[in-house]
Amino acid sequence: MSRYVHPEAIVDTQWLEDHLDDATLRVFDCTTYLIYETGTGRPYRVQSGRSDYEAAHIAGSGFLDLQGELSDTSSPFNFTMPAAEALAARLAGKGVGAGCRVVLYSRKSMQWATRVWWMLRAIGFDDAAVLDGGFDKWQAEGRPIEAATTEFPPASLTARPRAGLFVGKDQVRAAIGDAGVCTINALAPDLHSGENPRYGRPGRVPGSVNVPVASLVDPRSMTFRSPAEVAATFDAVGADRSKRIVLYCGGGIAATLDAFLLHQLGYSNLAVYDASMSEWANDRSLPIEVG
């Protein structure tokens, strides 16, 4: 492939700088950090990126706290997708609504921006894009940065949920052995193989294949790899367009970057397992595979 099929959902740094004064634009820093731990019984501690946002961010951008503001905090798992109506109300309060264009970015990894993008798509909001290269590229290029926080006026947002963009463990278990489904793990190879037991029982969903997030991003520019490179990576693991593609990771974050790029390649039957290995590895009724 020579181009992505939904270029409106990816913006580059020059485009964003040229449009920062657009009255209908809503730019958000979505950064979250995972502080990996051992001996605590949990794989990591979630840390909001708000303090980094308050120190320096893209001029005119607001902040979205994924775990604190946009997740179902009653869930035993981090980052759980809220009910569509609840998420729409929270985002409307942050200024997301009809007639506005949303640009999402994050630091260190674009997976936090793609997570929010996937959530917006799940509730039927389609006028959102991810900043290619995120804050890292923006800052490296010397583009406008400020410390003053931005709060957008509340908007009106009606949820129009798309069924099937998020799935649970039962759907993932039912897909095992189904030739019409390709299940993809977006975690690093050592987690996929079972060498690293970070999430509990080591291993992966049986029969799943591995497309790590890192393989889809250029490590120097922090931008998405070319459409041809990304297509070849997914083709190599058997992710055929005729199949339903189910994606998972540790907590439903990295999987959304894989899903976002599959969407960009023209795949339409895509789902993210929200709780992912945070649930699967700790439920002994579920099968697991190593090696």
MARMARGU-503763 format. One record per residue: residue in one letter; x, y, z of N, C-alpha, C in turn. Coordinates in steps of 0.05 Angstrom, whole numbers, plus 5000, padded with zeros to 4 digits. Each point is the difference from the previous one (the first is absolute). Example, Ala and Ser with C-alpha at 12.3 -4.5 7.8 and 13.67 -1.06 7.14 Angstrom:
BEGIN
A526448865156498250245000501850245000S499350214986501650245001498550225014
This chain:
BEGIN
M501749765000498350245000501850255000S499150204985501550254998499050225019R497549965010498950205018498049875019Y499650145022497949915018497350084989V497949855006497450054988498350205015H500950075025498550205015502050225009P501250144981502050205007499050235018E497450045000498950215017500349945030A500549755006500349925028502950015010I501850084982502950045008500850284991V500950165019501050274992502950015007D501550164984502850045006500450265015T502450045010500650235017499650264985Q500750014974499750254985497150074997W498349804994497150064998499050115026L500749885022499050085026500950295006E502550064996500950275005498550204983D499549934975498650184982497150055008H498849815016497250025008499550055029L502050075015499750045029498050215007D499650204982498150225006497249944991D499549764988497349944991498149985024A497850154999498250025023498749745006T499749824981498649755005501949775007L502650065001502049795006500249955030R500149755008500449925028502349815001V502250095011502549845002500349905028F500749755004500249895027502549835003D501450045022502249835009498749775015C500549754992498849765012502049835016T502350115006502249855011499349865026T500849755002499949845025502649855001Y501049945024502449845003499449755015L501449784993499949765015502649965014I499950005027502549975016500149705008Y501749854986500149715004501149935028E498749805012500749935028500549705002T501449925020500349725007499549965030G498949775007499549955028497650135012T498350134984497750135010497449854993G500249804983497749854991498550144978R501150214989498850144977502250064980P499350014974502050034980501250284999Y498550205008501050274998498250195017R501050235004498450225013499450204978V497550094999499250204980500550285010Q501450154984500650285007499050194978S498450185008499050204981502350174989G499750094975501950184988499450295005R498250065019499150275004502350195009S501849905017502150185009501950084977D500549814982501650074976498550204982Y497449964998498350184984500250285012E499850025027500150265013502750144997A502149844996502750124997500450104972A499049864980500350084972498349824982H498550134982498349854981499650174975I498949874980499450144975498150235006A500850234989498550255006497049974993G498450075020497149994996498749735004S501549815010498949735004499049965029G498049845002498949925026501249735008F499049895022501149745010497649815006L500449754992498149795006501449795017D498949965024501149805019498649744995L501249824985498749754991498949845023Q501749945020499149835022498250165019G500750255006498550155019497450124991E499850064973497650134990498449844980L501349834985498749874977499749705003S500649895023499749715004497949945022D499149765000498149915020501649925025T500150185019501849965023498849795020S497549924995498949785017500949734991S501349984976501049754990502549915015P500449745004502549905012502450034982F499550074975502250034980500450294992N502550084995500650274992498850054972F499350244994499450104974497449894988T498349895016497549874990498350214986M499049934976498250174985497450055016P499250255004497550055014497649954981A497750015010497650004984500150234980A499049964976500250204979498950275008E497750005013498750255008501750155021A501149855019501750125021502550124988L501249864981502450104987499450254984A497850004985499250234985499650255018A498849965023499550225018502650115010R501949835007502650095010501550154979L500049904975501450134979498750274992A497350005001498650264995500950215020G500349925025500950185020502850114996K501649854984502750094993500050164974G497750034987499950174976499749854974V499749735002499749844975497049984993G499450084975497249994992499750044970A497550014992499350044972501250264990G501249994976501150244987502950065007C501249835017502850045007501749784988R502550064996502049804991501949965022V500549755007501749925022502749894990V502250095012502649894994501149905027L501049765000500949865025503049954997Y501550055022502849945000500949895027S502349875000501149915025503050004999R501349935022502950015002501149715002K502349964990501449745002498849784982S497449994998498649814983497350114991M499449964975497450094989497749835009Q500549785015497949825007497950135018W500750215015498150135018498150174983A501050124979498350154982498249814984T501149784991498349814984497949885018R500549965026498049895018497650195001V500550265004497850195001498650024973W501549984978498850014974498149764996W500949765009498349764997497550025017M500250125024497750055017498050194987L501150214988498250194986498649864977R501549844985498749854978497849815010A500549885023498149815012497450145008I500150265006497550145007498950164976G501249964977498950124976501050284992F502250095013501250264993502349944981D499750114975502049934979501850234992D499750245011501650224992502450045019A501549785003502350015017502549894985A502350105008502549924987502249975021V502049854992502449955017502350164988L501550145017502350154991502349814996D500949974975502249824994502650095012G501249835017502450075014499650125027G497550085006499350105026501650245009F500050045027501350235012503149984995D501149764999502949974996500950134974K498649954979500750124974499550305000W497850085011499350285002502150165014Q500849905023502150145016502750004986A500749774988502649984986500250204977E497750074988500050194978499850295008G499950045027499950285010497450144995R497849864999497450124995498850115026P497950174998499150155023499149835024I501250075023499449865025499450215021E498349935019499350185022499549845025A499850145023499449875025497250075009A498850224990497350085008498049784992T498349925019498149794994497650114984T498849834984497750074984497649835008E497850135004497449875004498150094978F498949824985498150074979497250025012P498350174988497350025010498449744996P498349935018498449754997498549994974A499649764989498749974975497749805003S498749944979497949795000500949774982L500049765012500949764986498049775005T498849914979498149775002501449744992A499949815017501349744994498449854980R501349894980498849834979501849754999P499749825020501949785003500249824976R502549924994500549794979500549745015A498349814995500349745013502549854990G501349865019502149824992502850115000L500450265005502750104999501649925025F498649955022501249895024498749735006V501649805008498949745007501149915027G498849805011500849895026501249724997K500649885023501549755000498449774986D497350015002498449794988500350004970Q499950234988500350024971502849914991V502050075016502849924994500349705002R498949885021500149715004498649864977A497750114992498549874978501550014973A501850194998501550034975502349804997I500849885022502349815000499349774982G501749954980499649784981498150064977D498950254999498250084979501750104977A499949874977501650074977499250274988G497650105008499150264990500950235017V501549955020501050215019503049995002C501250234999502950035006500350165025T501149885021500350145026503050095002I500350265005502750124999500750125027N502349935010501150115024501950234993A499550245012501650244994502350045020L500349815019502150035019502749924989A502150065015502849934992500349704998P502049914984500349724995500549835026D501450115020500549845024497549965016L498150184998497449965013498349804984H500150014974498549824983501049715004S502649965001501149735002499649885028G499750175020499749905027502650035016E502150104988502650045014499750205022N498250204996499550215020497349955012P499849955026497449945013498650255012R500450234988499150255012497150005009Y498349884984497150035005498849775017G501749825009499049775016501049754988R498249824992500849764986501450094974P502449894995501450084975498749884976G500250144977499049894975498150184986R498349884983498350154982497449854996V498150134987497549874992500849784980P499249765003500849784982499350074971G502049954983499650044971500450284991S500550195018500450284992502750044989V500250214983502650074988500850275010N502550074995501350235013500750224980V498850245004500850244985500550225021P502450015011500650205021499650284990V499050175017499750294994502650114989A502349935012502550124992500749944971S499049784989500649934972498550184980L498150165010498450164982500750305000V502050075017500850285003502950034995D500850214985502850054996501350105026P502149875010501150075026501450275001R500850104977501350265000498150234998S498149994981498150224996497649985019M499549765011497749945016497450014984T500249994974497650014982499349714992F497549984990499249744989501749924976R500649754998501449904977498250034975S501249974977498650054975497849794996P497950064985497949814995501049734989A502050014983501049754989501449835021E501550135018501349855021498049885020V498050165007498049915019498449774988A499250034975498549794986501649744999A502550024994501749764999500249865027T500250165021500249895027497549845008F497750114994497549855006499549774981D500850034975499749784981501749765009A502350065012501949795008498949825022V498150105015498849835022497349894993G499250044975497449884991497650175006A500350265004497750175005498650074974D498549814990498650034975497650185003R499450174980497750185002497449865001S499949754991497549855001499349905028K501950025018499649905027499250225020R498749925021499650185023502750015015I500850245006502650045014499450085029V500949845019499850075029502750065010L500250235013502650105010500050025030Y502349935012500250035029502950085007C500450065026502650075010500049965030G500950195016500049975029497450115012G499150234989497750135012498350154979G500249924975498350124979501050264990I502650065003501150254991501749964975A502249845001501749954977498349884977A498149845007498349874979498650214983T499550235011498650214984501850124979L502650005004501850104979500049814977D500249745005499749804979497350034986A497950035015497350024988499850254983F501150225010499950254985501349974973L502349874999501449974974498649804982L498849795012498549824983497650154988H498750175015497950174989501050174977Q502550105004501250174979500649834975L500449755003500549824977497449914986G497850075012497449924988498649775012Y501149895022498649785014497550125013S497949845000497550105012499049845023N500849755003498949835021502049975022L500250205017502150025020498850035028A501249875019499150025028502450005019V499850155022502150015020498949875026Y501549825011499449875025500850195022D498050125014500550225017501849935024A499349805015501649935024502649854993S500049874977502449864990501449835021M502649995000501449815017499850075030S499250245006499550075028497849825012E498149924983497949825008500849714993W500849954975500449734990502149855016A502250125006502249865013499349935029N498050135011499349965028497449845004D498849914978497649845001500849714992R500349835020501049734994498049824985S497650104996498149854984500650044970L501750194994500650064972502649874991P500149894977502449864990502350204994I502449915002502350174994502149824986E501650134984502049864983502750145003V502149845002502750115002501849884979G502350134996502049894981500050144974
